[in-house]
Amino acid sequence: MGLAPTLRKVHSLPRRFRQARMIARAIKSSRHPILAHIIPIRRCNLACAYCNEYDKVSSPVPTAEMLRRIDLLAALGTEIITFSGGEPLLHPGLDALIRHIRQHGRIATLITNGYLLSPDRIRQLNRAGLEHLQISIDNVKPDDVSKKSLKVLDKKLEWLREYATFDISINSVVGAGVKHPEDALTITRRALELGFDTTVGTIHDHHGQLQPLQDADRTVYDQIQKERTPGFWAFAYDNLFQKNLAAGQPNDWQCRAGSRYLYICEDGLVHYCSQQRGYPAIPLEKYTAEDLEREYWTKKPCAPFCTVSCVHRVAMIDLVREDPRKALGNFFPPPAPGAPAKVPWVVRGLSTLFLPPQNGRPHSRMSKAMAGAVMRALGIK
Protein backbone atom coordinates (compact mmCIF):
# COMPACT_ATOMS: atom_id res chain seq x y z
CA MET A 1 0.00 0.00 0.00
CA GLY A 2 1.30 3.49 -0.90
CA LEU A 3 1.39 6.74 1.01
CA ALA A 4 -2.13 7.78 -0.04
CA PRO A 5 -3.93 6.66 3.15
CA THR A 6 -1.47 8.66 5.25
CA LEU A 7 -1.70 11.65 2.94
CA ARG A 8 -5.48 11.37 3.01
CA LYS A 9 -5.40 11.71 6.80
CA VAL A 10 -2.97 14.62 6.62
CA HIS A 11 -5.05 16.41 3.98
CA SER A 12 -8.22 15.76 5.96
CA LEU A 13 -7.18 18.27 8.64
CA PRO A 14 -7.38 21.39 6.44
CA ARG A 15 -10.47 19.90 4.79
CA ARG A 16 -12.19 19.60 8.17
CA PHE A 17 -11.28 23.20 8.91
CA ARG A 18 -12.77 24.39 5.61
CA GLN A 19 -15.90 22.36 6.30
CA ALA A 20 -16.20 23.90 9.78
CA ARG A 21 -15.77 27.36 8.29
CA MET A 22 -18.45 26.57 5.70
CA ILE A 23 -20.89 25.49 8.41
CA ALA A 24 -20.09 28.56 10.50
CA ARG A 25 -20.84 30.87 7.58
CA ALA A 26 -24.04 28.98 6.82
CA ILE A 27 -25.19 29.29 10.43
CA LYS A 28 -24.34 32.99 10.41
CA SER A 29 -26.37 33.78 7.28
CA SER A 30 -29.25 32.18 5.37
CA ARG A 31 -28.73 34.33 2.27
CA HIS A 32 -26.44 32.11 0.22
CA PRO A 33 -26.56 28.52 -1.12
CA ILE A 34 -24.73 25.91 0.91
CA LEU A 35 -24.65 23.17 -1.74
CA ALA A 36 -25.15 23.06 -5.49
CA HIS A 37 -25.25 19.97 -7.69
CA ILE A 38 -24.21 20.83 -11.22
CA ILE A 39 -24.50 18.53 -14.24
CA PRO A 40 -21.57 18.68 -16.71
CA ILE A 41 -22.99 15.85 -18.84
CA ARG A 42 -26.29 13.96 -18.84
CA ARG A 43 -24.89 10.92 -20.65
CA CYS A 44 -23.97 7.86 -18.60
CA ASN A 45 -21.95 4.77 -19.44
CA LEU A 46 -24.44 2.62 -17.48
CA ALA A 47 -28.20 2.10 -17.69
CA CYS A 48 -29.49 1.23 -14.21
CA ALA A 49 -33.19 0.35 -14.37
CA TYR A 50 -34.30 2.55 -11.46
CA CYS A 51 -32.38 5.71 -12.48
CA ASN A 52 -34.08 8.73 -14.10
CA GLU A 53 -31.01 10.98 -14.21
CA TYR A 54 -29.22 9.92 -17.40
CA ASP A 55 -29.44 9.45 -21.15
CA LYS A 56 -27.20 7.70 -23.70
CA VAL A 57 -26.74 10.50 -26.24
CA SER A 58 -26.02 13.89 -24.64
CA SER A 59 -22.78 15.73 -25.37
CA PRO A 60 -20.74 17.31 -22.57
CA VAL A 61 -21.57 20.90 -21.66
CA PRO A 62 -18.70 22.98 -23.15
CA THR A 63 -15.94 23.56 -20.62
CA ALA A 64 -16.06 27.33 -21.08
CA GLU A 65 -19.76 27.33 -20.25
CA MET A 66 -19.20 25.15 -17.19
CA LEU A 67 -16.49 27.54 -15.98
CA ARG A 68 -18.96 30.41 -16.36
CA ARG A 69 -21.58 28.56 -14.34
CA ILE A 70 -19.06 27.90 -11.57
CA ASP A 71 -18.31 31.64 -11.52
CA LEU A 72 -22.03 32.37 -11.18
CA LEU A 73 -22.42 29.90 -8.31
CA ALA A 74 -19.41 31.41 -6.55
CA ALA A 75 -20.91 34.88 -6.99
CA LEU A 76 -24.07 33.65 -5.20
CA GLY A 77 -21.85 32.55 -2.31
CA THR A 78 -22.26 28.79 -2.87
CA GLU A 79 -20.07 26.89 -0.42
CA ILE A 80 -19.94 23.36 -1.95
CA ILE A 81 -20.14 22.54 -5.66
CA THR A 82 -20.73 18.88 -6.52
CA PHE A 83 -20.53 17.33 -9.98
CA SER A 84 -23.20 14.77 -10.71
CA GLY A 85 -24.79 13.37 -13.83
CA GLY A 86 -25.12 11.25 -15.86
CA GLU A 87 -21.52 10.27 -15.29
CA PRO A 88 -19.33 13.36 -14.70
CA LEU A 89 -16.08 11.46 -15.37
CA LEU A 90 -17.16 11.42 -19.04
CA HIS A 91 -16.62 15.19 -19.22
CA PRO A 92 -13.23 15.90 -20.86
CA GLY A 93 -12.64 19.11 -18.91
CA LEU A 94 -13.61 17.84 -15.45
CA ASP A 95 -10.18 18.40 -13.88
CA ALA A 96 -10.13 22.03 -15.04
CA LEU A 97 -13.59 22.50 -13.54
CA ILE A 98 -12.48 21.08 -10.19
CA ARG A 99 -9.46 23.39 -10.16
CA HIS A 100 -11.71 26.36 -10.94
CA ILE A 101 -13.91 25.58 -7.93
CA ARG A 102 -10.86 25.41 -5.68
CA GLN A 103 -9.56 28.71 -7.09
CA HIS A 104 -12.78 30.30 -5.87
CA GLY A 105 -12.08 28.90 -2.39
CA ARG A 106 -15.08 26.54 -2.58
CA ILE A 107 -15.32 22.85 -1.73
CA ALA A 108 -15.23 20.56 -4.80
CA THR A 109 -16.89 17.14 -4.68
CA LEU A 110 -17.89 14.43 -7.16
CA ILE A 111 -20.56 11.73 -7.40
CA THR A 112 -19.59 8.93 -9.79
CA ASN A 113 -20.46 5.32 -10.59
CA GLY A 114 -16.73 4.57 -10.38
CA TYR A 115 -16.41 2.59 -13.62
CA LEU A 116 -13.95 5.00 -15.23
CA LEU A 117 -11.56 5.17 -12.29
CA SER A 118 -7.98 3.98 -12.74
CA PRO A 119 -4.77 4.71 -10.82
CA ASP A 120 -3.84 7.47 -13.29
CA ARG A 121 -7.34 8.97 -13.22
CA ILE A 122 -7.31 9.02 -9.41
CA ARG A 123 -3.92 10.77 -9.40
CA GLN A 124 -5.32 13.36 -11.83
CA LEU A 125 -8.22 14.03 -9.48
CA ASN A 126 -5.71 14.44 -6.63
CA ARG A 127 -3.78 17.04 -8.63
CA ALA A 128 -6.97 18.87 -9.62
CA GLY A 129 -7.81 19.35 -5.94
CA LEU A 130 -10.89 17.14 -5.54
CA GLU A 131 -11.91 17.00 -1.88
CA HIS A 132 -14.59 14.31 -1.72
CA LEU A 133 -15.82 11.47 -3.94
CA GLN A 134 -18.95 9.37 -3.48
CA ILE A 135 -19.83 6.09 -5.16
CA SER A 136 -23.17 4.33 -4.78
CA ILE A 137 -23.01 0.53 -5.05
CA ASP A 138 -26.29 -1.34 -5.40
CA ASN A 139 -25.46 -5.05 -5.36
CA VAL A 140 -22.68 -7.60 -5.08
CA LYS A 141 -23.07 -8.97 -8.62
CA PRO A 142 -24.49 -7.03 -11.60
CA ASP A 143 -28.04 -7.86 -12.64
CA ASP A 144 -30.86 -6.41 -14.75
CA VAL A 145 -31.57 -3.69 -12.18
CA SER A 146 -28.08 -2.28 -11.68
CA LYS A 147 -24.54 -2.71 -12.96
CA LYS A 148 -23.09 -0.76 -10.02
CA SER A 149 -21.89 -3.90 -8.31
CA LEU A 150 -19.18 -4.67 -5.80
CA LYS A 151 -17.80 -7.45 -8.01
CA VAL A 152 -17.04 -4.95 -10.77
CA LEU A 153 -16.01 -2.01 -8.58
CA ASP A 154 -14.01 -3.69 -5.84
CA LYS A 155 -10.69 -3.24 -7.67
CA LYS A 156 -11.58 0.44 -8.18
CA LEU A 157 -12.14 0.73 -4.43
CA GLU A 158 -8.73 -0.78 -3.75
CA TRP A 159 -7.17 1.75 -6.13
CA LEU A 160 -8.95 4.55 -4.30
CA ARG A 161 -7.58 3.31 -0.98
CA GLU A 162 -4.07 3.11 -2.46
CA TYR A 163 -3.91 6.34 -4.49
CA ALA A 164 -6.62 8.83 -3.47
CA THR A 165 -5.78 11.75 -1.18
CA PHE A 166 -9.39 13.00 -1.13
CA ASP A 167 -12.18 11.75 1.16
CA ILE A 168 -14.18 8.74 -0.06
CA SER A 169 -17.73 7.73 0.82
CA ILE A 170 -19.50 4.56 -0.27
CA ASN A 171 -23.28 4.64 -0.33
CA SER A 172 -25.41 1.51 -0.28
CA VAL A 173 -29.14 1.56 -0.97
CA VAL A 174 -31.78 -0.66 0.56
CA GLY A 175 -35.06 -1.34 -1.21
CA ALA A 176 -33.54 -0.90 -4.67
CA GLY A 177 -35.22 -4.01 -6.05
CA VAL A 178 -32.05 -6.11 -6.06
CA LYS A 179 -32.47 -9.85 -5.76
CA HIS A 180 -30.50 -10.10 -2.52
CA PRO A 181 -31.27 -7.34 0.04
CA GLU A 182 -28.33 -8.47 2.16
CA ASP A 183 -25.99 -7.18 -0.56
CA ALA A 184 -26.23 -3.71 1.00
CA LEU A 185 -24.73 -5.08 4.22
CA THR A 186 -21.90 -6.78 2.32
CA ILE A 187 -21.12 -3.49 0.56
CA THR A 188 -21.09 -1.55 3.82
CA ARG A 189 -18.76 -4.08 5.46
CA ARG A 190 -16.36 -3.93 2.52
CA ALA A 191 -16.31 -0.11 2.63
CA LEU A 192 -15.57 -0.17 6.35
CA GLU A 193 -12.81 -2.73 5.78
CA LEU A 194 -11.19 -0.37 3.28
CA GLY A 195 -11.39 2.54 5.73
CA PHE A 196 -14.01 4.57 3.84
CA ASP A 197 -16.95 6.53 5.17
CA THR A 198 -20.31 4.84 4.61
CA THR A 199 -23.84 6.04 4.11
CA VAL A 200 -27.04 4.10 3.57
CA GLY A 201 -30.12 5.35 1.78
CA THR A 202 -33.65 4.21 1.08
CA ILE A 203 -34.93 3.86 -2.45
CA HIS A 204 -37.26 6.46 -3.92
CA ASP A 205 -39.56 6.60 -6.92
CA HIS A 206 -39.07 8.88 -9.96
CA HIS A 207 -40.39 11.85 -7.98
CA GLY A 208 -37.99 11.42 -5.08
CA GLN A 209 -40.73 10.00 -2.86
CA LEU A 210 -40.29 7.19 -0.37
CA GLN A 211 -40.94 3.59 -1.30
CA PRO A 212 -41.55 1.77 2.02
CA LEU A 213 -39.05 -0.96 2.90
CA GLN A 214 -40.10 -4.57 2.90
CA ASP A 215 -39.33 -6.69 5.97
CA ALA A 216 -36.14 -8.18 4.53
CA ASP A 217 -34.86 -4.73 3.53
CA ARG A 218 -35.65 -3.31 6.96
CA THR A 219 -33.73 -6.12 8.67
CA VAL A 220 -30.69 -5.37 6.51
CA TYR A 221 -31.01 -1.64 7.13
CA ASP A 222 -31.10 -2.13 10.91
CA GLN A 223 -28.02 -4.36 10.82
CA ILE A 224 -26.11 -1.81 8.72
CA GLN A 225 -26.91 0.89 11.24
CA LYS A 226 -25.56 -1.32 14.03
CA GLU A 227 -22.27 -1.97 12.26
CA ARG A 228 -21.37 1.37 10.71
CA THR A 229 -19.76 4.14 12.76
CA PRO A 230 -21.03 7.42 11.34
CA GLY A 231 -19.56 10.79 12.25
CA PHE A 232 -21.68 13.03 14.44
CA TRP A 233 -23.26 14.84 11.47
CA ALA A 234 -24.26 11.55 9.81
CA PHE A 235 -25.43 10.23 13.19
CA ALA A 236 -27.61 13.31 13.60
CA TYR A 237 -29.01 12.85 10.08
CA ASP A 238 -29.94 9.25 10.81
CA ASN A 239 -31.84 10.32 13.93
CA LEU A 240 -33.60 13.25 12.34
CA PHE A 241 -34.56 11.94 8.87
CA GLN A 242 -33.43 8.44 8.02
CA LYS A 243 -35.04 6.73 11.00
CA ASN A 244 -38.50 7.89 9.94
CA LEU A 245 -37.93 7.07 6.27
CA ALA A 246 -36.83 3.52 7.08
CA ALA A 247 -40.05 3.09 9.04
CA GLY A 248 -42.15 4.51 6.19
CA GLN A 249 -43.02 7.61 8.22
CA PRO A 250 -43.08 11.24 6.99
CA ASN A 251 -40.64 13.91 8.15
CA ASP A 252 -41.82 17.32 9.34
CA TRP A 253 -39.28 19.81 8.00
CA GLN A 254 -38.84 22.90 5.85
CA CYS A 255 -37.19 22.06 2.53
CA ARG A 256 -34.76 24.78 1.39
CA ALA A 257 -34.36 23.55 -2.20
CA GLY A 258 -34.01 26.46 -4.60
CA SER A 259 -32.29 28.47 -1.88
CA ARG A 260 -29.76 26.66 0.30
CA TYR A 261 -29.60 23.80 -2.18
CA LEU A 262 -29.52 24.28 -5.96
CA TYR A 263 -29.67 21.74 -8.79
CA ILE A 264 -28.22 23.05 -12.06
CA CYS A 265 -29.11 20.90 -15.05
CA GLU A 266 -27.06 20.56 -18.22
CA ASP A 267 -29.06 23.42 -19.77
CA GLY A 268 -27.98 25.78 -17.01
CA LEU A 269 -31.40 26.01 -15.33
CA VAL A 270 -31.91 26.03 -11.56
CA HIS A 271 -34.29 23.32 -10.27
CA TYR A 272 -35.31 22.17 -6.81
CA CYS A 273 -33.47 18.85 -7.07
CA SER A 274 -32.79 15.92 -9.38
CA GLN A 275 -36.25 14.48 -8.69
CA GLN A 276 -38.21 17.74 -9.00
CA ARG A 277 -36.83 19.12 -12.25
CA GLY A 278 -39.02 21.74 -13.92
CA TYR A 279 -39.33 24.37 -11.19
CA PRO A 280 -38.30 27.11 -10.79
CA ALA A 281 -36.31 26.38 -14.01
CA ILE A 282 -34.72 29.85 -14.03
CA PRO A 283 -31.41 30.29 -15.91
CA LEU A 284 -28.54 30.43 -13.43
CA GLU A 285 -27.36 33.82 -14.73
CA LYS A 286 -30.79 35.27 -13.88
CA TYR A 287 -31.04 33.68 -10.43
CA THR A 288 -31.00 36.41 -7.80
CA ALA A 289 -31.06 37.00 -4.06
CA GLU A 290 -34.83 37.47 -4.37
CA ASP A 291 -35.15 33.94 -5.80
CA LEU A 292 -33.07 32.54 -2.94
CA GLU A 293 -35.23 34.33 -0.37
CA ARG A 294 -38.52 33.20 -1.98
CA GLU A 295 -37.54 29.55 -2.15
CA TYR A 296 -36.13 29.60 1.38
CA TRP A 297 -39.71 29.95 2.67
CA THR A 298 -41.65 28.10 -0.06
CA LYS A 299 -43.41 24.99 1.23
CA LYS A 300 -42.69 21.98 -0.99
CA PRO A 301 -45.51 19.41 -1.01
CA CYS A 302 -43.01 16.63 -1.73
CA ALA A 303 -41.05 17.28 1.48
CA PRO A 304 -42.69 14.84 3.99
CA PHE A 305 -41.71 11.68 2.07
CA CYS A 306 -38.62 13.07 0.31
CA THR A 307 -35.55 10.80 0.34
CA VAL A 308 -33.05 13.24 -1.24
CA SER A 309 -30.51 13.21 1.59
CA CYS A 310 -28.37 16.12 0.39
CA VAL A 311 -31.35 18.48 0.74
CA HIS A 312 -32.05 17.09 4.21
CA ARG A 313 -28.47 17.67 5.33
CA VAL A 314 -28.49 21.24 4.12
CA ALA A 315 -31.72 21.90 6.04
CA MET A 316 -30.09 20.61 9.24
CA ILE A 317 -27.72 23.59 9.25
CA ASP A 318 -30.64 26.01 9.22
CA LEU A 319 -32.29 24.07 12.05
CA VAL A 320 -29.18 24.74 14.12
CA ARG A 321 -29.17 28.41 13.08
CA GLU A 322 -32.83 28.96 13.98
CA ASP A 323 -33.10 27.05 17.29
CA PRO A 324 -29.79 25.40 18.25
CA ARG A 325 -30.86 23.77 21.50
CA LYS A 326 -33.98 22.22 19.97
CA ALA A 327 -31.99 21.07 16.95
CA LEU A 328 -29.30 19.43 19.05
CA GLY A 329 -31.97 17.70 21.14
CA ASN A 330 -33.45 16.23 17.96
CA PHE A 331 -30.05 15.32 16.51
CA PHE A 332 -28.87 13.47 19.61
CA PRO A 333 -31.89 12.09 21.48
CA PRO A 334 -31.42 9.98 24.63
CA PRO A 335 -30.98 6.28 23.76
CA ALA A 336 -33.70 5.44 26.30
CA PRO A 337 -36.21 7.36 28.43
CA GLY A 338 -34.41 9.01 31.33
CA ALA A 339 -30.94 8.27 29.91
CA PRO A 340 -28.54 11.12 29.08
CA ALA A 341 -28.17 12.07 25.44
CA LYS A 342 -24.95 10.91 23.74
CA VAL A 343 -23.76 14.28 22.46
CA PRO A 344 -20.26 14.24 20.86
CA TRP A 345 -17.63 16.17 22.79
CA VAL A 346 -17.07 18.58 19.92
CA VAL A 347 -20.75 19.52 19.94
CA ARG A 348 -20.77 19.83 23.73
CA GLY A 349 -17.76 22.12 23.62
CA LEU A 350 -19.18 24.38 20.94
CA SER A 351 -22.53 24.50 22.75
CA THR A 352 -20.78 25.61 25.93
CA LEU A 353 -18.94 28.36 24.08
CA PHE A 354 -21.71 29.75 21.91
CA LEU A 355 -25.10 29.00 23.46
CA PRO A 356 -26.44 30.97 26.44
CA PRO A 357 -25.84 29.04 29.69
CA GLN A 358 -28.96 27.21 30.81
CA ASN A 359 -28.44 28.40 34.40
CA GLY A 360 -29.01 31.99 33.29
CA ARG A 361 -25.53 33.16 34.26
CA PRO A 362 -23.42 35.06 31.71
CA HIS A 363 -20.43 33.45 29.99
CA SER A 364 -17.13 33.79 31.82
CA ARG A 365 -14.47 36.03 30.33
CA MET A 366 -12.44 32.95 29.44
CA SER A 367 -15.40 31.41 27.57
CA LYS A 368 -15.96 34.67 25.70
CA ALA A 369 -12.29 34.84 24.77
CA MET A 370 -12.27 31.24 23.54
CA ALA A 371 -15.45 31.81 21.53
CA GLY A 372 -13.91 34.89 19.95
CA ALA A 373 -10.75 32.98 19.05
CA VAL A 374 -12.80 30.20 17.39
CA MET A 375 -14.82 32.72 15.40
CA ARG A 376 -11.72 34.57 14.22
CA ALA A 377 -10.13 31.28 13.18
CA LEU A 378 -13.24 30.47 11.13
CA GLY A 379 -13.16 33.92 9.54
CA ILE A 380 -16.51 35.17 10.90
CA LYS A 381 -17.52 37.98 13.24
C-alpha positions as a printed Julia matrix, in Angstrom:
381×3 Matrix{Float64}:
   0.0     0.0     0.0
   1.3     3.49   -0.9
   1.39    6.74    1.01
  -2.13    7.78   -0.04
  -3.93    6.66    3.15
  -1.47    8.66    5.25
  -1.7    11.65    2.94
  -5.48   11.37    3.01
  -5.4    11.71    6.8
  -2.97   14.62    6.62
  -5.05   16.41    3.98
  -8.22   15.76    5.96
  -7.18   18.27    8.64
  -7.38   21.39    6.44
 -10.47   19.9     4.79
 -12.19   19.6     8.17
 -11.28   23.2     8.91
 -12.77   24.39    5.61
 -15.9    22.36    6.3
 -16.2    23.9     9.78
 -15.77   27.36    8.29
 -18.45   26.57    5.7
 -20.89   25.49    8.41
 -20.09   28.56   10.5
 -20.84   30.87    7.58
 -24.04   28.98    6.82
 -25.19   29.29   10.43
 -24.34   32.99   10.41
 -26.37   33.78    7.28
 -29.25   32.18    5.37
 -28.73   34.33    2.27
 -26.44   32.11    0.22
 -26.56   28.52   -1.12
 -24.73   25.91    0.91
 -24.65   23.17   -1.74
 -25.15   23.06   -5.49
 -25.25   19.97   -7.69
 -24.21   20.83  -11.22
 -24.5    18.53  -14.24
 -21.57   18.68  -16.71
 -22.99   15.85  -18.84
 -26.29   13.96  -18.84
 -24.89   10.92  -20.65
 -23.97    7.86  -18.6
 -21.95    4.77  -19.44
 -24.44    2.62  -17.48
 -28.2     2.1   -17.69
 -29.49    1.23  -14.21
 -33.19    0.35  -14.37
 -34.3     2.55  -11.46
 -32.38    5.71  -12.48
 -34.08    8.73  -14.1
 -31.01   10.98  -14.21
 -29.22    9.92  -17.4
 -29.44    9.45  -21.15
 -27.2     7.7   -23.7
 -26.74   10.5   -26.24
 -26.02   13.89  -24.64
 -22.78   15.73  -25.37
 -20.74   17.31  -22.57
 -21.57   20.9   -21.66
 -18.7    22.98  -23.15
 -15.94   23.56  -20.62
 -16.06   27.33  -21.08
 -19.76   27.33  -20.25
 -19.2    25.15  -17.19
 -16.49   27.54  -15.98
 -18.96   30.41  -16.36
 -21.58   28.56  -14.34
 -19.06   27.9   -11.57
 -18.31   31.64  -11.52
 -22.03   32.37  -11.18
 -22.42   29.9    -8.31
 -19.41   31.41   -6.55
 -20.91   34.88   -6.99
 -24.07   33.65   -5.2
 -21.85   32.55   -2.31
 -22.26   28.79   -2.87
 -20.07   26.89   -0.42
 -19.94   23.36   -1.95
 -20.14   22.54   -5.66
 -20.73   18.88   -6.52
 -20.53   17.33   -9.98
 -23.2    14.77  -10.71
 -24.79   13.37  -13.83
 -25.12   11.25  -15.86
 -21.52   10.27  -15.29
 -19.33   13.36  -14.7
 -16.08   11.46  -15.37
 -17.16   11.42  -19.04
 -16.62   15.19  -19.22
 -13.23   15.9   -20.86
 -12.64   19.11  -18.91
 -13.61   17.84  -15.45
 -10.18   18.4   -13.88
 -10.13   22.03  -15.04
 -13.59   22.5   -13.54
 -12.48   21.08  -10.19
  -9.46   23.39  -10.16
 -11.71   26.36  -10.94
 -13.91   25.58   -7.93
 -10.86   25.41   -5.68
  -9.56   28.71   -7.09
 -12.78   30.3    -5.87
 -12.08   28.9    -2.39
 -15.08   26.54   -2.58
 -15.32   22.85   -1.73
 -15.23   20.56   -4.8
 -16.89   17.14   -4.68
 -17.89   14.43   -7.16
 -20.56   11.73   -7.4
 -19.59    8.93   -9.79
 -20.46    5.32  -10.59
 -16.73    4.57  -10.38
 -16.41    2.59  -13.62
 -13.95    5.0   -15.23
 -11.56    5.17  -12.29
  -7.98    3.98  -12.74
  -4.77    4.71  -10.82
  -3.84    7.47  -13.29
  -7.34    8.97  -13.22
  -7.31    9.02   -9.41
  -3.92   10.77   -9.4
  -5.32   13.36  -11.83
  -8.22   14.03   -9.48
  -5.71   14.44   -6.63
  -3.78   17.04   -8.63
  -6.97   18.87   -9.62
  -7.81   19.35   -5.94
 -10.89   17.14   -5.54
 -11.91   17.0    -1.88
 -14.59   14.31   -1.72
 -15.82   11.47   -3.94
 -18.95    9.37   -3.48
 -19.83    6.09   -5.16
 -23.17    4.33   -4.78
 -23.01    0.53   -5.05
 -26.29   -1.34   -5.4
 -25.46   -5.05   -5.36
 -22.68   -7.6    -5.08
 -23.07   -8.97   -8.62
 -24.49   -7.03  -11.6
 -28.04   -7.86  -12.64
 -30.86   -6.41  -14.75
 -31.57   -3.69  -12.18
 -28.08   -2.28  -11.68
 -24.54   -2.71  -12.96
 -23.09   -0.76  -10.02
 -21.89   -3.9    -8.31
 -19.18   -4.67   -5.8
 -17.8    -7.45   -8.01
 -17.04   -4.95  -10.77
 -16.01   -2.01   -8.58
 -14.01   -3.69   -5.84
 -10.69   -3.24   -7.67
 -11.58    0.44   -8.18
 -12.14    0.73   -4.43
  -8.73   -0.78   -3.75
  -7.17    1.75   -6.13
  -8.95    4.55   -4.3
  -7.58    3.31   -0.98
  -4.07    3.11   -2.46
  -3.91    6.34   -4.49
  -6.62    8.83   -3.47
  -5.78   11.75   -1.18
  -9.39   13.0    -1.13
 -12.18   11.75    1.16
 -14.18    8.74   -0.06
 -17.73    7.73    0.82
 -19.5     4.56   -0.27
 -23.28    4.64   -0.33
 -25.41    1.51   -0.28
 -29.14    1.56   -0.97
 -31.78   -0.66    0.56
 -35.06   -1.34   -1.21
 -33.54   -0.9    -4.67
 -35.22   -4.01   -6.05
 -32.05   -6.11   -6.06
 -32.47   -9.85   -5.76
 -30.5   -10.1    -2.52
 -31.27   -7.34    0.04
 -28.33   -8.47    2.16
 -25.99   -7.18   -0.56
 -26.23   -3.71    1.0
 -24.73   -5.08    4.22
 -21.9    -6.78    2.32
 -21.12   -3.49    0.56
 -21.09   -1.55    3.82
 -18.76   -4.08    5.46
 -16.36   -3.93    2.52
 -16.31   -0.11    2.63
 -15.57   -0.17    6.35
 -12.81   -2.73    5.78
 -11.19   -0.37    3.28
 -11.39    2.54    5.73
 -14.01    4.57    3.84
 -16.95    6.53    5.17
 -20.31    4.84    4.61
 -23.84    6.04    4.11
 -27.04    4.1     3.57
 -30.12    5.35    1.78
 -33.65    4.21    1.08
 -34.93    3.86   -2.45
 -37.26    6.46   -3.92
 -39.56    6.6    -6.92
 -39.07    8.88   -9.96
 -40.39   11.85   -7.98
 -37.99   11.42   -5.08
 -40.73   10.0    -2.86
 -40.29    7.19   -0.37
 -40.94    3.59   -1.3
 -41.55    1.77    2.02
 -39.05   -0.96    2.9
 -40.1    -4.57    2.9
 -39.33   -6.69    5.97
 -36.14   -8.18    4.53
 -34.86   -4.73    3.53
 -35.65   -3.31    6.96
 -33.73   -6.12    8.67
 -30.69   -5.37    6.51
 -31.01   -1.64    7.13
 -31.1    -2.13   10.91
 -28.02   -4.36   10.82
 -26.11   -1.81    8.72
 -26.91    0.89   11.24
 -25.56   -1.32   14.03
 -22.27   -1.97   12.26
 -21.37    1.37   10.71
 -19.76    4.14   12.76
 -21.03    7.42   11.34
 -19.56   10.79   12.25
 -21.68   13.03   14.44
 -23.26   14.84   11.47
 -24.26   11.55    9.81
 -25.43   10.23   13.19
 -27.61   13.31   13.6
 -29.01   12.85   10.08
 -29.94    9.25   10.81
 -31.84   10.32   13.93
 -33.6    13.25   12.34
 -34.56   11.94    8.87
 -33.43    8.44    8.02
 -35.04    6.73   11.0
 -38.5     7.89    9.94
 -37.93    7.07    6.27
 -36.83    3.52    7.08
 -40.05    3.09    9.04
 -42.15    4.51    6.19
 -43.02    7.61    8.22
 -43.08   11.24    6.99
 -40.64   13.91    8.15
 -41.82   17.32    9.34
 -39.28   19.81    8.0
 -38.84   22.9     5.85
 -37.19   22.06    2.53
 -34.76   24.78    1.39
 -34.36   23.55   -2.2
 -34.01   26.46   -4.6
 -32.29   28.47   -1.88
 -29.76   26.66    0.3
 -29.6    23.8    -2.18
 -29.52   24.28   -5.96
 -29.67   21.74   -8.79
 -28.22   23.05  -12.06
 -29.11   20.9   -15.05
 -27.06   20.56  -18.22
 -29.06   23.42  -19.77
 -27.98   25.78  -17.01
 -31.4    26.01  -15.33
 -31.91   26.03  -11.56
 -34.29   23.32  -10.27
 -35.31   22.17   -6.81
 -33.47   18.85   -7.07
 -32.79   15.92   -9.38
 -36.25   14.48   -8.69
 -38.21   17.74   -9.0
 -36.83   19.12  -12.25
 -39.02   21.74  -13.92
 -39.33   24.37  -11.19
 -38.3    27.11  -10.79
 -36.31   26.38  -14.01
 -34.72   29.85  -14.03
 -31.41   30.29  -15.91
 -28.54   30.43  -13.43
 -27.36   33.82  -14.73
 -30.79   35.27  -13.88
 -31.04   33.68  -10.43
 -31.0    36.41   -7.8
 -31.06   37.0    -4.06
 -34.83   37.47   -4.37
 -35.15   33.94   -5.8
 -33.07   32.54   -2.94
 -35.23   34.33   -0.37
 -38.52   33.2    -1.98
 -37.54   29.55   -2.15
 -36.13   29.6     1.38
 -39.71   29.95    2.67
 -41.65   28.1    -0.06
 -43.41   24.99    1.23
 -42.69   21.98   -0.99
 -45.51   19.41   -1.01
 -43.01   16.63   -1.73
 -41.05   17.28    1.48
 -42.69   14.84    3.99
 -41.71   11.68    2.07
 -38.62   13.07    0.31
 -35.55   10.8     0.34
 -33.05   13.24   -1.24
 -30.51   13.21    1.59
 -28.37   16.12    0.39
 -31.35   18.48    0.74
 -32.05   17.09    4.21
 -28.47   17.67    5.33
 -28.49   21.24    4.12
 -31.72   21.9     6.04
 -30.09   20.61    9.24
 -27.72   23.59    9.25
 -30.64   26.01    9.22
 -32.29   24.07   12.05
 -29.18   24.74   14.12
 -29.17   28.41   13.08
 -32.83   28.96   13.98
 -33.1    27.05   17.29
 -29.79   25.4    18.25
 -30.86   23.77   21.5
 -33.98   22.22   19.97
 -31.99   21.07   16.95
 -29.3    19.43   19.05
 -31.97   17.7    21.14
 -33.45   16.23   17.96
 -30.05   15.32   16.51
 -28.87   13.47   19.61
 -31.89   12.09   21.48
 -31.42    9.98   24.63
 -30.98    6.28   23.76
 -33.7     5.44   26.3
 -36.21    7.36   28.43
 -34.41    9.01   31.33
 -30.94    8.27   29.91
 -28.54   11.12   29.08
 -28.17   12.07   25.44
 -24.95   10.91   23.74
 -23.76   14.28   22.46
 -20.26   14.24   20.86
 -17.63   16.17   22.79
 -17.07   18.58   19.92
 -20.75   19.52   19.94
 -20.77   19.83   23.73
 -17.76   22.12   23.62
 -19.18   24.38   20.94
 -22.53   24.5    22.75
 -20.78   25.61   25.93
 -18.94   28.36   24.08
 -21.71   29.75   21.91
 -25.1    29.0    23.46
 -26.44   30.97   26.44
 -25.84   29.04   29.69
 -28.96   27.21   30.81
 -28.44   28.4    34.4
 -29.01   31.99   33.29
 -25.53   33.16   34.26
 -23.42   35.06   31.71
 -20.43   33.45   29.99
 -17.13   33.79   31.82
 -14.47   36.03   30.33
 -12.44   32.95   29.44
 -15.4    31.41   27.57
 -15.96   34.67   25.7
 -12.29   34.84   24.77
 -12.27   31.24   23.54
 -15.45   31.81   21.53
 -13.91   34.89   19.95
 -10.75   32.98   19.05
 -12.8    30.2    17.39
 -14.82   32.72   15.4
 -11.72   34.57   14.22
 -10.13   31.28   13.18
 -13.24   30.47   11.13
 -13.16   33.92    9.54
 -16.51   35.17   10.9
 -17.52   37.98   13.24
